[in-house]
Amino acid sequence: MINFAPCRKELNDFPEAVREDLADALAKLDAGVMLSMPVSRPMPSIGSRIHELRFRDRSGVYRVVYFLTLGGVIHLLCAFKKTTQKTDQKHLDLAKKRLREVL
């Protein structure tokens, strides 16, 4: 099961090609496939079992922060277009806030 609710609006702003890549990655996660670099990487600075999906197309670099529960539910916490080398603190804070809401 995938919970899109926390970041549905942000995802709608992603280019169609990136949304298609995201759908493919989420289907794999939902089927139990563990993704690794370059598509997914852990984000221990936010919490355990928190990862980010990484996408790139002509218009830029996109990230989706997600939380994978032990029961297999995938909560999408934050989605954004990356504009700097380092992830903006506001996105990390938003992911932490939304994580507290889903727990």
N, C-alpha and C positions, 0 to 999 in steps of 0.2 A: 504494500500500500504506500502511496506517495501523498504527502500533505503539501499542496502547492499554496495554500491560503496565505501564509505570511508574506510571500513575495510575488503574488500573481501579477500585480500591476507592473513591477519592474521587469518581469519576464516578457510581458506584452510589448515592451519597448525594445526588446532584442531583435536583431535582424532575423528574417525567416530561416536563413541557413544555420545560424547559431541555435535557434530554437529546435531545428531538426537534429542537430548534433546533440543537444541537450536531451531530447526525447530518446535518442538511441542510447546515450549513457545511462539515463534513468531506467530504461527497459532492462539493461544489463544488470544494474544494481538491484532492481526489483526481482530479477531472476536468480539473485544470489551470487552473481559474479563480482568479485572484489576488483575494483579498478585501481590502477597505480599510475605513476608518472608516465607520460606527460599529461594524461587526462585528469587525474585526480591526485591530490596530495593531502596529507594530514595537516591540521591546523591546531596543534597542541596549545598555542597561545590563547585559544578560545575555550577549549575543553577537550576531554577525551571523546573519541568517536565523532569528532567534528572534522570534516574534510572540505576541500573546495574543488569543484569541477572547473576545468580550465579550457577555454575555447578562444579561437582566433579566426578572424576573417578579414576581408579587405578594409572594413570600417573600424576595426580595432580589436582589443583584447577584452574578453568578458569572463566574469567569475560568478559562480553560484556556490554559496556556502551551504552545506547540508549536514544534518545530524542523522546518524543511522542507529536506531534503537536495537537492543538485543533481540527484540521481537520481530525485527525486519522492517519496521516502519521507517520511511525516509521522510524527514522533515526538511523542506527547503527553507532556509532561514533568511538569506540575503542574496540578492542578485544585483550586479552592477557592471558597468563598463569601466575597465581599469584605465586610469589616465596618468598614473605615475608609476615609477618603478616599485615603490613600496605600497602595500594596501593601506588606504586611508583609514585612520583611526575611527572615523565615523561609521565606516562599514563594519569594522570589528565590534564596535560598541553596539550597533544595531543587531548583529548576529547574536551577541551575548544576551541582549534584552529579549530577543525572540526565543532564544533557547530556554530562558527562564519561564517564558509563557507556555511553552509546549511540554515542559517537564511536570 
